[in-house]
Amino acid sequence: MKRVYPIFAAAALLATALPSATTASGLSNVESDEIEMSYSLLTQEFYKKVDQQTILDGARANVLAYLEKGGVKNPHVADVHAGDDATANARSLEHAVNAAVAAYGAKTGGSRPLTYEAIAGLMSSVKDKYTTFLTPKQYADLNEGLDGGNFSGVGISIAVDEKTKYLDVNEVIPDGPAEKAGVLDGDTILEIDGKTTKGLTTDQDAKLLRGEKGTTVKLSIERAGAAIAPVAVVRDVIHQPSVYSKLMDNGIGYTRLTVFGSNTAQELSAALTKLQTQGAKAYVLDLRDNGGGYLNAAIDVSSKFIPSGPIVSVESRGGNDTQYDAENTAIPPKPLAVLVNKYTASASEITSGALQDDGVGELIGEKTYGKGVVQTIHPLPDGSAVKITSARYLTPHGRDINLVGIQPDIVTIEPQSSRLGNPSTDPQLQSAITYLQGKIAQAGS
C-alpha cells in the first residue's frame, strides 16, 4: 500500500528571487543574505529558545563535514563565538563561510553548496526533525505535493499491490482521460504499452503513464479477477486533486482528503455539494495516510462540519496563544465518521481533534501519528527555503497531542491487504459504514 508520510502544518510566505551579484569574498550578495536571514529566522521564530553558540557550531560542523567528504584534508573553518548581538553573530558566521569558500570553493563546487550546508547545519542544530533546510527542488516538490501539480498523464491515483506486485488503480480522477476511457477504481493494470507493471515501483509506473498531451497509452487491465479488453487512454493535462468523493450504498457520501492544500477546502465544498444533491444521508471523511498541509486548510475543512466555536489554539514561543474559531461555513448536520490511522498527521490531526472534541464526528480506525507542532516556511531568494517549527497547537479541549496522537472512538485495525476506499477490502471503511447505517436508522425511526 502506498504511504504518504507526515508533512506539516504551515503558514507559507512569498519571496522574489534577487540578482546574484558576487561579493569580493566569494559569496554572492544573495548567499550572504540567505545565511544571515536563516540565522535570524531560526533565533526569532523557533518555538523554543535557542542557544546561539549551539546553532553557530552546528553550521560550522556541517560545512566542515561537507569539505571533508569532498576530499579536503584537514579543512579549516574559523570558530564563531556567540555574543549578545544576534546580527553580529550572523555576520560572523557569514564571514567564516566566506573564508571557507575562498579557500576551498574551487575544489568543492563553489559557494552555493557551502551556503546550503551552513544553513542546513543551522536548522539541524536545534534537534527538531521538522526544522529543516529545503533546496529549490525540495521546496518546489513540497509545494506541488500540497497544491497539486499540473502534468500530462491519464488521471489516476496508483499504488503497487503488496502481494501481486502489479499496479492498482486506487482512484480515477473525475472527468480525466482514464475515466473517459472506462478505467475504474480498483482495476489492476497488468501492462503499460506492452511493458509489465509487475515488480515496478510507483515512480517507474508513473513515468510510463505520463507523456505528452494528445499521445495515447495502451493499458492491459484486470477487473474483478478477469482480464478485459485493452484500454487506450489519450493523455491530457491533469491537475492533481486533493479530494476524492463518491456516493456509496445506503446514501453514504464518501470523501477522502489526500493532503491539506490551498485548494482542499474549495474542493471539499464542491464534493459535499454534489453529494448533497445526490441525496447523501451521512458522510465519511477519510483522513488516513494524510500527512497534513496548511494550518488554514485544516481550519477551513473543520469549519465545514463545525458550525461555531474553537477549532484549534496555536501557542508560540513565550506563551502567546491564538485561538482559531469556525468560520460559519458548515453544511447541514448529518452523521459523520472520520477515518484515521497512524499516518494521519499534523493538519489532519487538527481537524480530527476538533471534530472529536466538538462531538460532530466519530473517529474510527487507529491512533493517529502525534504531530502537534506547526511549521512556518520561509522562502529564500534563490528558490530554496527554511522550514521552522514555530508553534505547538492544542485541540479545542486543550489536548496536546504531540508525540501522543489521538485515540479513535471506535478502534478498527487496518490489515496490510486493505485497499482503501473499497468496503469489501477496507475493514475500517466497513466499520464506518456500519456505524453510519445505525445512525441513519435511528434518525428514521
JODA-V480348 format. One record per residue. N is the residue number from 0. PHI is phi in whole degrees, -180 to 180 (none if undefined). Layout:
{{N & PHI} {N & PHI}}
This chain:
{{0 & none} {1 & -73} {2 & -113} {3 & -111} {4 & -86} {5 & -57} {6 & -105} {7 & -180} {8 & -99} {9 & -138} {10 & -113} {11 & -83} {12 & -110} {13 & -113} {14 & -148} {15 & -112} {16 & -63} {17 & -106} {18 & -64} {19 & -99} {20 & -73} {21 & -100} {22 & -85} {23 & -65} {24 & -77} {25 & 115} {26 & -78} {27 & -74} {28 & -59} {29 & -63} {30 & -64} {31 & -60} {32 & -63} {33 & -65} {34 & -64} {35 & -67} {36 & -64} {37 & -63} {38 & -62} {39 & -63} {40 & -63} {41 & -65} {42 & -70} {43 & -92} {44 & -111} {45 & -58} {46 & -70} {47 & -121} {48 & -65} {49 & -105} {50 & -91} {51 & -66} {52 & -67} {53 & -63} {54 & -75} {55 & -66} {56 & -64} {57 & -63} {58 & -65} {59 & -63} {60 & -63} {61 & -67} {62 & -65} {63 & -60} {64 & -62} {65 & -65} {66 & -64} {67 & -65} {68 & -65} {69 & -82} {70 & 97} {71 & -81} {72 & -86} {73 & 49} {74 & -66} {75 & -118} {76 & -126} {77 & -59} {78 & -65} {79 & -118} {80 & -100} {81 & -73} {82 & -118} {83 & -80} {84 & -95} {85 & -64} {86 & -63} {87 & -65} {88 & -61} {89 & -63} {90 & -69} {91 & -64} {92 & -64} {93 & -61} {94 & -65} {95 & -66} {96 & -68} {97 & -54} {98 & -64} {99 & -66} {100 & -63} {101 & -62} {102 & -82} {103 & -129} {104 & -57} {105 & -64} {106 & -92} {107 & -126} {108 & 95} {109 & 91} {110 & -80} {111 & -62} {112 & -60} {113 & -70} {114 & -63} {115 & -62} {116 & -66} {117 & -64} {118 & -67} {119 & -61} {120 & -66} {121 & -59} {122 & -65} {123 & -72} {124 & -66} {125 & -84} {126 & 58} {127 & -123} {128 & -67} {129 & -95} {130 & -94} {131 & -145} {132 & -98} {133 & -119} {134 & -67} {135 & -53} {136 & -68} {137 & -62} {138 & -68} {139 & -64} {140 & -63} {141 & -64} {142 & -62} {143 & -65} {144 & -65} {145 & -80} {146 & -102} {147 & 81} {148 & -93} {149 & -99} {150 & -149} {151 & -95} {152 & -164} {153 & -105} {154 & 87} {155 & -139} {156 & -98} {157 & -124} {158 & -157} {159 & -84} {160 & -69} {161 & -67} {162 & -89} {163 & -84} {164 & 70} {165 & -88} {166 & -93} {167 & -101} {168 & -95} {169 & -75} {170 & -145} {171 & -106} {172 & -68} {173 & -56} {174 & 65} {175 & -86} {176 & -57} {177 & -65} {178 & -63} {179 & -64} {180 & -85} {181 & 103} {182 & -71} {183 & -121} {184 & -55} {185 & 90} {186 & -64} {187 & -110} {188 & -92} {189 & -86} {190 & -141} {191 & -122} {192 & 51} {193 & 83} {194 & -99} {195 & -63} {196 & -92} {197 & -64} {198 & 89} {199 & -84} {200 & -83} {201 & -63} {202 & -64} {203 & -66} {204 & -63} {205 & -62} {206 & -64} {207 & -72} {208 & -78} {209 & -81} {210 & 176} {211 & -67} {212 & -56} {213 & 93} {214 & -84} {215 & -113} {216 & -121} {217 & -102} {218 & -113} {219 & -95} {220 & -124} {221 & -112} {222 & -129} {223 & 54} {224 & 85} {225 & -127} {226 & -71} {227 & -117} {228 & -62} {229 & -54} {230 & -112} {231 & -100} {232 & -117} {233 & -91} {234 & -63} {235 & -148} {236 & -74} {237 & -117} {238 & -105} {239 & -68} {240 & -77} {241 & -107} {242 & -129} {243 & -119} {244 & -145} {245 & -165} {246 & -94} {247 & -96} {248 & -60} {249 & 65} {250 & 72} {251 & -99} {252 & -88} {253 & -108} {254 & -131} {255 & -118} {256 & -104} {257 & -88} {258 & -164} {259 & -104} {260 & -96} {261 & -68} {262 & -106} {263 & -62} {264 & -63} {265 & -66} {266 & -65} {267 & -67} {268 & -58} {269 & -64} {270 & -65} {271 & -66} {272 & -62} {273 & -64} {274 & -66} {275 & -62} {276 & -62} {277 & -80} {278 & 95} {279 & -61} {280 & -104} {281 & -160} {282 & -134} {283 & -112} {284 & -107} {285 & -96} {286 & -112} {287 & -69} {288 & 61} {289 & -96} {290 & -81} {291 & 115} {292 & 154} {293 & -82} {294 & -58} {295 & -60} {296 & -66} {297 & -64} {298 & -67} {299 & -63} {300 & -65} {301 & -59} {302 & -68} {303 & -71} {304 & -118} {305 & -106} {306 & -73} {307 & -160} {308 & 97} {309 & -72} {310 & -106} {311 & -162} {312 & -116} {313 & -114} {314 & -113} {315 & -91} {316 & -60} {317 & 91} {318 & 82} {319 & -70} {320 & -116} {321 & -117} {322 & -99} {323 & -109} {324 & -103} {325 & -60} {326 & -104} {327 & 62} {328 & -123} {329 & -69} {330 & -80} {331 & -57} {332 & -66} {333 & -143} {334 & -53} {335 & -135} {336 & -115} {337 & -114} {338 & -90} {339 & -136} {340 & -148} {341 & -72} {342 & -104} {343 & -80} {344 & -141} {345 & 59} {346 & -58} {347 & -63} {348 & -76} {349 & -60} {350 & -66} {351 & -60} {352 & -65} {353 & -66} {354 & -67} {355 & -69} {356 & -63} {357 & -75} {358 & 84} {359 & -87} {360 & -142} {361 & -98} {362 & -82} {363 & -131} {364 & 134} {365 & -125} {366 & -57} {367 & -77} {368 & -65} {369 & 94} {370 & -119} {371 & -107} {372 & -123} {373 & -116} {374 & -110} {375 & -112} {376 & -98} {377 & -118} {378 & -63} {379 & -102} {380 & -57} {381 & -92} {382 & 101} {383 & -82} {384 & -161} {385 & -117} {386 & -115} {387 & -124} {388 & -68} {389 & -112} {390 & -165} {391 & -119} {392 & -127} {393 & -126} {394 & -71} {395 & -54} {396 & -89} {397 & 83} {398 & -79} {399 & -97} {400 & -97} {401 & -63} {402 & 64} {403 & -115} {404 & 85} {405 & -117} {406 & -82} {407 & -68} {408 & -73} {409 & -123} {410 & -86} {411 & -136} {412 & -77} {413 & -100} {414 & -72} {415 & -61} {416 & -82} {417 & -64} {418 & -112} {419 & -61} {420 & 96} {421 & -111} {422 & -54} {423 & -74} {424 & -124} {425 & -131} {426 & -59} {427 & -67} {428 & -64} {429 & -63} {430 & -63} {431 & -65} {432 & -64} {433 & -60} {434 & -61} {435 & -69} {436 & -60} {437 & -64} {438 & -68} {439 & -64} {440 & -65} {441 & -63} {442 & -67} {443 & -89} {444 & -85}}
